[in-house]
Amino acid sequence: MNKKLIRYIIGLLLCLEAAFLLPVLLTDLIYRENCTFSILVTMGLCLAAGVPLVLMKPENKVFSLREGYSTVALGWLIISIFGTVPFVLSGAIPSVIDAFFETVSGFSTTGATILSDVDGMPHALNLWRCMSHWIGGMGVLVFLMAIIPMIGGSSMNLMKAESTGPSVVRIMPTAKKSARWLYIMYISITLMQILILLLTGMNVFDAITITLSTAGTGGFAARTASCAAYTVLQQVIINIFMMIFSINFSAFFLIMQKKFREAFRIEEVRGYLLSYAAITAIIAFTIKDRCDSILDAVQQSAFQTASILTSSGFSTVDYGDWPMLACILLILCMFVGSTSGSTGCGIKFCRILLLLKTIRRELLSYLYPNSVVQVRMDGKKVDDAVIRSVHVYIAAYIFIFFASLCIISLDSFDFLTSFTAITGSLSNIGPGFGLVGPTGNYSGFSVLSKAVLIFDMFAGRLEIFPVLMVLMPRTWKKF
């Protein structure tokens, strides 16, 4: 285990976190809401801890997948701990566990909140909440790879550990160039959404914060009413960009190269968009009697389906009051999630497809014992190692899900609240149903339950394996 290299990268992360706090500091100076001290202290702590680690440059820069997983898990934990400081020092969230819950929810792009009055939060801290979504969406370590020449060819192991999906495809010859292009696209689409929202008349602060949350498919908003505070046109724009950010960025790279057919031939993207359209249509049909018109039903259905399927967690209505079929479909969407290689979370549509294809292969092998049936995706054979990792991931997901559900059931909330609280945390959705629905929050859970939900948010965003690996004693032993 190359611990010196891990310490060095964590030092870089802390310095980067201090730099990300600069816009937050500027926002507080503009609105004069007396958070300057807490922000400056946080920046000072990040630099005080990070700079010494950066100065101790490691001689050995060999970086295996084991170091990649460990760095990702520890890095995200540490930046979340330091990111908690402004909330506690400013008094905006005086409880340490609540502040840590809110910060982890931000960086993990979950969007689960303990706040009942978001409007009462200082503008600077609301910006920090939404900015944590943007940082966590594409991945803070991927950002680090894009701007700093760090670990050469071994950096691919870092990208594998932080990226979403069963496998990682490089869109450029090297991991560093891939990371740079991913962030170029990420920043470009983010700026595009801000500009379009400004053209609709949305104020600058709301346009920036809601876009940062949309880009990270997070769910935090600067308004207590979430997206219900905005016009229908603005909701439609947010809806479109939620879907854009939930689609594999490899498709956008192909579009940039004018390879339109190749982009839309990606099987996962096609299935994802068709599933979204089908679920939207079914839910719109079930809620049409509760809406002013069929167009209103389609708009509400499209927005809430996109919000849950992309793991964004925004809301425009209390969908908990919708008919049972609509609620069941939304809960299924919470498990499925978005596509691999996007900022969205959940099990991932790609894994669901591979699981279904594997089931089909097994059935065919029973019918034709002597035949050789291959699992293919986009016309290419899928390695057995990838299929095995999908099965193990889903098994680990189910185990963590039910273990977490058993623990938080000690709080004696109703089943729907507990069930969707775990689903919303492990799939990084945020809002669920019942007491944690669009009009509720997570403040009522005990300290133990919040600790479990924090673990689930980390595990969901980092796709379980890095979190489990860092907890194994063998990970830290020498080869």
C-alpha positions as CSV (number, residue, x, y, z in Angstrom):
1,M,0.0,0.0,0.0
2,N,1.5,3.3,-1.1
3,K,0.4,5.4,1.8
4,K,2.6,8.3,1.0
5,L,1.0,8.7,-2.4
6,I,-2.5,8.5,-0.8
7,R,-1.6,11.2,1.7
8,Y,-0.2,13.4,-1.1
9,I,-3.4,13.2,-3.2
10,I,-5.6,13.8,-0.1
11,G,-3.5,17.0,0.5
12,L,-4.2,18.1,-3.1
13,L,-7.9,17.5,-2.5
14,L,-7.9,19.7,0.6
15,C,-6.1,22.5,-1.2
16,L,-8.7,22.1,-4.0
17,E,-11.5,22.3,-1.5
18,A,-10.1,25.6,-0.2
19,A,-10.1,26.9,-3.7
20,F,-13.7,25.9,-4.3
21,L,-14.6,27.9,-1.2
22,L,-13.5,31.2,-2.8
23,P,-16.8,31.7,-4.7
24,V,-18.6,30.9,-1.4
25,L,-16.6,33.6,0.4
26,L,-17.3,36.1,-2.4
27,T,-21.0,35.4,-2.2
28,D,-21.0,36.1,1.6
29,L,-19.2,39.4,1.0
30,I,-21.9,40.4,-1.5
31,Y,-24.8,39.5,0.7
32,R,-23.1,40.4,4.0
33,E,-24.7,37.6,6.0
34,N,-21.8,37.2,8.5
35,C,-20.5,33.8,7.4
36,T,-17.1,35.2,6.4
37,F,-15.4,34.0,9.6
38,S,-16.6,30.4,9.3
39,I,-15.7,30.2,5.6
40,L,-12.2,31.7,6.2
41,V,-11.6,29.3,9.1
42,T,-12.6,26.4,6.8
43,M,-10.3,27.5,4.1
44,G,-7.5,27.9,6.6
45,L,-8.0,24.4,8.0
46,C,-8.1,22.9,4.6
47,L,-4.8,24.6,3.7
48,A,-3.2,23.9,7.1
49,A,-3.9,20.2,6.7
50,G,-3.4,20.0,2.9
51,V,-0.2,22.0,2.2
52,P,2.1,19.9,4.4
53,L,0.8,16.7,2.8
54,V,1.4,18.2,-0.7
55,L,5.0,19.2,0.2
56,M,5.8,15.6,1.2
57,K,5.9,14.4,-2.4
58,P,6.2,10.6,-2.7
59,E,9.1,9.1,-4.6
60,N,7.1,6.0,-5.6
61,K,4.2,6.9,-7.9
62,V,3.0,3.4,-8.7
63,F,-0.7,3.5,-8.2
64,S,-2.7,0.2,-8.2
65,L,-6.5,-0.2,-8.1
66,R,-6.2,-0.9,-4.4
67,E,-4.7,2.6,-3.8
68,G,-7.3,4.0,-6.2
69,Y,-10.2,2.6,-4.1
70,S,-8.6,3.6,-0.8
71,T,-7.8,7.2,-2.0
72,V,-11.3,7.7,-3.3
73,A,-13.1,6.5,-0.1
74,L,-10.8,8.4,2.2
75,G,-10.7,11.5,0.0
76,W,-14.4,11.8,-0.1
77,L,-14.7,11.3,3.6
78,I,-12.1,13.9,4.5
79,I,-13.4,16.6,2.2
80,S,-16.9,16.0,3.6
81,I,-15.5,16.4,7.2
82,F,-13.9,19.7,6.3
83,G,-16.9,20.8,4.3
84,T,-19.0,20.5,7.5
85,V,-17.2,23.2,9.3
86,P,-18.9,26.3,7.7
87,F,-22.3,25.0,8.7
88,V,-21.3,24.4,12.3
89,L,-19.2,27.5,12.9
90,S,-21.8,29.8,11.4
91,G,-24.6,28.3,13.5
92,A,-26.7,27.6,10.4
93,I,-26.7,23.9,11.4
94,P,-25.4,23.7,14.9
95,S,-25.6,19.9,15.3
96,V,-22.4,18.3,14.1
97,I,-24.1,15.1,12.9
98,D,-26.8,17.1,11.1
99,A,-24.1,19.3,9.4
100,F,-22.1,16.2,8.4
101,F,-25.3,14.6,7.1
102,E,-26.0,17.6,4.9
103,T,-22.5,17.8,3.6
104,V,-22.2,14.1,2.8
105,S,-25.6,14.4,1.1
106,G,-24.2,17.3,-1.0
107,F,-20.9,15.7,-2.1
108,S,-22.5,12.3,-2.7
109,T,-25.2,14.1,-4.9
110,T,-28.0,12.6,-2.8
111,G,-29.9,15.8,-1.9
112,A,-31.4,14.4,1.3
113,T,-31.7,17.3,3.7
114,I,-32.3,17.8,7.4
115,L,-33.4,21.5,6.8
116,S,-37.1,22.5,7.0
117,D,-36.4,26.1,6.0
118,V,-33.9,26.3,3.1
119,D,-34.9,29.9,2.4
120,G,-33.6,30.9,5.8
121,M,-30.1,29.6,5.1
122,P,-27.4,32.3,4.2
123,H,-26.9,32.6,0.5
124,A,-23.2,31.6,0.8
125,L,-24.0,28.3,2.6
126,N,-26.8,27.6,0.1
127,L,-24.3,28.1,-2.7
128,W,-21.9,25.7,-0.8
129,R,-24.6,23.1,-0.5
130,C,-25.3,23.2,-4.3
131,M,-21.7,23.5,-5.2
132,S,-20.9,20.3,-3.3
133,H,-23.3,18.6,-5.8
134,W,-21.5,20.0,-8.7
135,I,-18.1,18.9,-7.3
136,G,-19.4,15.4,-6.5
137,G,-21.2,14.9,-9.7
138,M,-18.3,14.3,-12.1
139,G,-15.9,13.5,-9.2
140,V,-13.5,15.6,-7.4
141,L,-10.6,13.3,-8.1
142,V,-11.4,13.3,-11.8
143,F,-11.2,17.1,-11.6
144,L,-7.9,16.8,-9.9
145,M,-6.6,14.5,-12.7
146,A,-7.8,17.0,-15.3
147,I,-5.8,19.9,-14.0
148,I,-2.7,18.5,-12.3
149,P,-0.2,16.0,-13.8
150,M,-0.3,13.6,-11.0
151,I,0.4,9.9,-11.4
152,G,1.0,9.2,-15.1
153,G,-0.5,6.1,-16.6
154,S,-1.6,4.7,-13.2
155,S,-4.2,7.5,-13.0
156,M,-6.7,5.2,-14.8
157,N,-7.0,3.2,-11.6
158,L,-8.1,6.4,-9.9
159,M,-10.7,7.0,-12.5
160,K,-12.0,3.5,-12.3
161,A,-12.4,3.8,-8.6
162,E,-14.5,7.1,-8.8
163,S,-16.4,6.7,-12.1
164,T,-19.9,5.2,-12.2
165,G,-20.9,2.0,-14.0
166,P,-19.5,-1.5,-14.3
167,S,-16.6,-0.5,-16.5
168,V,-14.9,2.7,-17.6
169,V,-14.3,3.6,-21.2
170,R,-11.6,6.1,-22.0
171,I,-12.8,8.6,-24.6
172,M,-9.2,9.8,-25.2
173,P,-5.9,7.8,-25.3
174,T,-5.0,8.7,-21.7
175,A,-6.9,8.9,-18.5
176,K,-5.7,12.5,-18.0
177,K,-7.0,13.6,-21.4
178,S,-10.3,11.7,-20.8
179,A,-10.7,13.5,-17.5
180,R,-10.0,16.9,-19.1
181,W,-12.5,16.3,-21.9
182,L,-15.2,15.1,-19.4
183,Y,-14.8,18.3,-17.4
184,I,-14.8,20.5,-20.6
185,M,-18.2,19.0,-21.5
186,Y,-19.4,19.2,-17.9
187,I,-18.5,22.9,-17.5
188,S,-19.9,23.8,-21.0
189,I,-23.3,22.2,-20.4
190,T,-23.4,23.8,-16.9
191,L,-22.8,27.3,-18.3
192,M,-25.3,26.6,-21.1
193,Q,-28.1,25.9,-18.5
194,I,-27.2,28.9,-16.4
195,L,-27.4,31.1,-19.5
196,I,-30.8,29.7,-20.7
197,L,-32.3,30.1,-17.2
198,L,-31.1,33.7,-17.0
199,L,-32.8,34.3,-20.3
200,T,-36.1,33.1,-18.8
201,G,-35.9,35.8,-16.1
202,M,-34.6,33.7,-13.3
203,N,-32.4,35.7,-10.9
204,V,-28.6,35.0,-11.0
205,F,-28.3,33.3,-7.6
206,D,-31.2,30.9,-8.3
207,A,-29.9,30.2,-11.8
208,I,-26.4,29.3,-10.6
209,T,-27.5,27.2,-7.6
210,I,-30.2,25.2,-9.3
211,T,-27.9,24.5,-12.3
212,L,-25.1,23.3,-10.0
213,S,-27.5,20.9,-8.4
214,T,-28.9,19.8,-11.8
215,A,-25.4,19.2,-13.2
216,G,-24.5,17.0,-10.3
217,T,-28.0,15.4,-10.4
218,G,-28.2,16.2,-6.7
219,G,-31.4,17.8,-5.6
220,F,-30.5,20.7,-3.3
221,A,-32.2,23.9,-4.1
222,A,-32.0,27.4,-2.7
223,R,-35.8,27.4,-2.1
224,T,-37.8,25.4,0.4
225,A,-40.4,24.7,-2.3
226,S,-37.6,23.2,-4.5
227,C,-38.5,23.6,-8.2
228,A,-42.1,24.4,-7.5
229,A,-40.9,27.9,-6.9
230,Y,-40.1,28.3,-10.6
231,T,-42.2,28.8,-13.7
232,V,-43.4,25.9,-15.9
233,L,-40.9,27.0,-18.6
234,Q,-38.0,27.0,-16.1
235,Q,-39.1,23.5,-14.9
236,V,-39.1,22.2,-18.4
237,I,-35.6,23.5,-18.9
238,I,-34.4,21.9,-15.7
239,N,-36.1,18.7,-16.8
240,I,-34.3,18.7,-20.1
241,F,-30.9,19.3,-18.4
242,M,-31.6,16.6,-15.8
243,M,-31.9,14.1,-18.6
244,I,-28.8,15.5,-20.4
245,F,-26.6,15.1,-17.3
246,S,-27.9,11.6,-16.7
247,I,-26.8,10.3,-20.0
248,N,-23.4,8.7,-20.6
249,F,-20.9,11.4,-21.5
250,S,-19.3,9.2,-24.1
251,A,-22.4,9.8,-26.2
252,F,-21.8,13.6,-26.0
253,F,-18.2,13.1,-27.0
254,L,-19.4,11.1,-30.1
255,I,-21.8,13.9,-30.9
256,M,-19.0,16.5,-30.6
257,Q,-17.1,14.4,-33.2
258,K,-20.3,14.5,-35.4
259,K,-20.7,10.7,-35.0
260,F,-24.4,11.0,-34.4
261,R,-25.3,7.5,-35.4
262,E,-22.7,5.9,-33.1
263,A,-24.0,8.1,-30.2
264,F,-27.6,6.9,-30.6
265,R,-26.5,3.3,-31.2
266,I,-25.4,3.0,-27.6
267,E,-27.8,0.4,-26.3
268,E,-27.9,1.7,-22.8
269,V,-28.8,5.2,-23.9
270,R,-31.6,4.0,-26.2
271,G,-33.1,1.8,-23.6
272,Y,-32.8,4.5,-20.9
273,L,-34.6,7.1,-23.0
274,L,-37.3,4.6,-24.2
275,S,-37.9,3.6,-20.6
276,Y,-38.2,7.2,-19.5
277,A,-40.7,7.9,-22.2
278,A,-42.8,4.8,-21.4
279,I,-42.9,5.5,-17.6
280,T,-43.7,9.2,-18.2
281,A,-46.6,8.2,-20.4
282,I,-48.0,5.6,-17.9
283,I,-47.8,8.0,-14.9
284,A,-49.3,10.9,-17.0
285,F,-52.3,8.6,-17.7
286,T,-52.7,7.7,-14.0
287,I,-52.6,11.3,-12.8
288,K,-54.6,13.1,-15.6
289,D,-57.7,13.4,-13.4
290,R,-55.7,15.3,-10.8
291,C,-54.2,17.8,-13.2
292,D,-55.6,20.9,-15.0
293,S,-55.1,19.3,-18.4
294,I,-53.4,16.4,-20.2
295,L,-50.5,18.7,-21.0
296,D,-50.1,19.5,-17.3
297,A,-50.2,15.8,-16.5
298,V,-47.4,15.1,-19.0
299,Q,-45.3,17.9,-17.7
300,Q,-45.6,16.9,-14.1
301,S,-45.1,13.2,-14.9
302,A,-42.1,14.0,-17.1
303,F,-40.4,16.2,-14.4
304,Q,-40.9,13.8,-11.5
305,T,-39.9,10.7,-13.5
306,A,-36.8,12.5,-14.7
307,S,-36.1,13.7,-11.2
308,I,-36.2,10.2,-9.7
309,L,-34.7,8.3,-12.6
310,T,-31.7,10.6,-12.9
311,S,-31.3,10.6,-9.1
312,S,-31.7,14.4,-9.0
313,G,-34.5,14.5,-6.3
314,F,-36.1,17.8,-7.3
315,S,-39.9,18.1,-6.9
316,T,-42.7,20.3,-8.2
317,V,-45.6,18.5,-6.5
318,D,-46.1,16.1,-3.6
319,Y,-46.0,12.9,-5.7
320,G,-46.6,10.9,-2.6
321,D,-50.3,11.7,-3.1
322,W,-50.3,10.2,-6.6
323,P,-52.1,6.9,-7.4
324,M,-50.4,3.6,-6.3
325,L,-49.2,2.6,-9.7
326,A,-47.4,6.0,-10.2
327,C,-45.8,5.6,-6.8
328,I,-44.6,2.1,-7.5
329,L,-43.1,3.1,-10.8
330,L,-41.2,6.0,-9.1
331,I,-39.9,3.6,-6.5
332,L,-38.6,1.3,-9.2
333,C,-37.0,4.3,-10.9
334,M,-35.2,5.0,-7.6
335,F,-33.5,1.6,-7.8
336,V,-32.7,1.7,-11.5
337,G,-31.1,5.1,-11.7
338,S,-29.4,6.6,-14.7
339,T,-26.8,5.5,-17.2
340,S,-23.2,4.6,-16.5
341,G,-20.6,7.3,-17.2
342,S,-23.0,10.1,-16.1
343,T,-23.4,12.2,-13.0
344,G,-26.4,10.2,-12.0
345,C,-26.5,7.3,-9.5
346,G,-28.6,4.2,-8.6
347,I,-27.8,0.7,-9.7
348,K,-27.4,2.0,-13.3
349,F,-29.4,1.1,-16.4
350,C,-26.4,-0.7,-17.8
351,R,-26.3,-3.2,-15.0
352,I,-30.0,-3.9,-15.3
353,L,-29.6,-4.5,-19.0
354,L,-26.7,-6.9,-18.4
355,L,-28.6,-8.7,-15.6
356,L,-31.6,-9.2,-18.0
357,K,-29.2,-10.4,-20.8
358,T,-27.6,-12.8,-18.4
359,I,-30.9,-14.3,-17.4
360,R,-31.8,-14.7,-21.1
361,R,-28.4,-16.5,-21.6
362,E,-29.1,-18.9,-18.8
363,L,-32.6,-19.7,-20.1
364,L,-31.2,-20.4,-23.6
365,S,-28.5,-22.6,-22.1
366,Y,-31.3,-24.7,-20.5
367,L,-33.1,-25.0,-23.8
368,Y,-30.0,-25.6,-25.9
369,P,-27.4,-27.3,-23.6
370,N,-24.7,-27.6,-26.3
371,S,-24.9,-24.0,-27.5
372,V,-22.6,-21.2,-26.6
373,V,-24.6,-18.0,-26.0
374,Q,-22.7,-14.8,-25.5
375,V,-23.8,-11.7,-23.6
376,R,-23.4,-8.7,-26.0
377,M,-23.7,-5.0,-25.5
378,D,-23.6,-2.6,-28.4
379,G,-22.6,-5.6,-30.6
380,K,-19.5,-6.4,-28.5
381,K,-19.0,-9.4,-26.3
382,V,-19.2,-8.6,-22.6
383,D,-16.3,-10.1,-20.6
384,D,-17.3,-12.6,-17.9
385,A,-15.4,-10.5,-15.4
386,V,-17.8,-7.5,-16.0
387,I,-20.8,-9.8,-15.7
388,R,-19.5,-11.2,-12.4
389,S,-18.9,-7.7,-11.1
390,V,-22.5,-6.7,-11.9
391,H,-23.8,-9.7,-10.0
392,V,-21.6,-9.0,-7.0
393,Y,-22.5,-5.3,-7.0
394,I,-26.2,-6.1,-7.0
395,A,-25.8,-8.7,-4.3
396,A,-23.8,-6.2,-2.2
397,Y,-26.4,-3.5,-2.9
398,I,-29.3,-5.8,-1.7
399,F,-27.3,-6.9,1.4
400,I,-26.5,-3.3,2.5
401,F,-30.0,-2.2,1.7
402,F,-31.7,-4.7,4.0
403,A,-29.1,-4.5,6.7
404,S,-29.6,-0.7,6.8
405,L,-33.3,-1.1,6.8
406,C,-33.2,-3.3,9.8
407,I,-31.1,-0.8,11.7
408,I,-33.2,2.3,11.0
409,S,-36.4,0.4,11.7
410,L,-35.4,0.9,15.4
411,D,-36.7,4.5,15.0
412,S,-40.2,2.9,14.5
413,F,-41.2,5.0,11.5
414,D,-43.7,3.6,9.1
415,F,-42.4,1.1,6.5
416,L,-42.7,3.4,3.5
417,T,-40.7,6.1,5.2
418,S,-37.9,3.7,6.3
419,F,-37.9,1.8,3.0
420,T,-37.6,4.9,0.8
421,A,-35.2,6.6,3.1
422,I,-32.7,3.8,2.5
423,T,-33.5,3.7,-1.2
424,G,-33.1,7.5,-1.4
425,S,-29.8,7.3,0.3
426,L,-28.2,4.2,-1.2
427,S,-29.4,5.3,-4.7
428,N,-28.5,8.9,-4.0
429,I,-32.0,10.2,-4.8
430,G,-32.7,12.2,-1.7
431,P,-36.4,12.6,-1.2
432,G,-38.5,9.4,-0.9
433,F,-42.1,8.9,0.3
434,G,-43.8,9.3,3.6
435,L,-42.0,11.5,6.2
436,V,-39.0,11.8,3.8
437,G,-41.2,12.8,0.8
438,P,-41.0,16.1,-1.1
439,T,-42.6,18.0,1.8
440,G,-40.6,16.3,4.5
441,N,-37.0,15.9,5.5
442,Y,-34.6,13.6,7.4
443,S,-34.3,15.5,10.6
444,G,-36.5,13.1,12.6
445,F,-34.1,10.2,12.4
446,S,-31.9,9.3,15.4
447,V,-28.1,9.7,15.4
448,L,-27.7,6.0,14.7
449,S,-30.0,6.1,11.7
450,K,-28.3,9.2,10.3
451,A,-25.0,7.5,10.6
452,V,-26.4,4.5,8.7
453,L,-27.8,6.8,6.0
454,I,-24.5,8.7,5.8
455,F,-22.7,5.3,5.1
456,D,-25.3,4.5,2.5
457,M,-24.9,7.8,0.7
458,F,-21.1,7.3,0.5
459,A,-21.5,3.7,-0.6
460,G,-24.1,4.6,-3.2
461,R,-22.1,7.4,-4.8
462,L,-18.8,5.5,-4.8
463,E,-20.5,2.3,-6.0
464,I,-20.0,0.3,-2.8
465,F,-16.6,-1.4,-3.5
466,P,-14.3,1.5,-2.5
467,V,-16.1,2.0,0.8
468,L,-16.1,-1.8,1.6
469,M,-12.5,-2.1,0.6
470,V,-11.2,0.7,2.8
471,L,-12.9,-1.0,5.8
472,M,-11.0,-4.3,5.2
473,P,-7.9,-4.7,7.3
474,R,-6.1,-6.6,4.5
475,T,-6.3,-3.4,2.3
476,W,-3.8,-1.7,4.6
477,K,-1.4,-4.6,4.8
478,K,1.8,-4.7,2.8
479,F,1.9,-7.0,-0.3
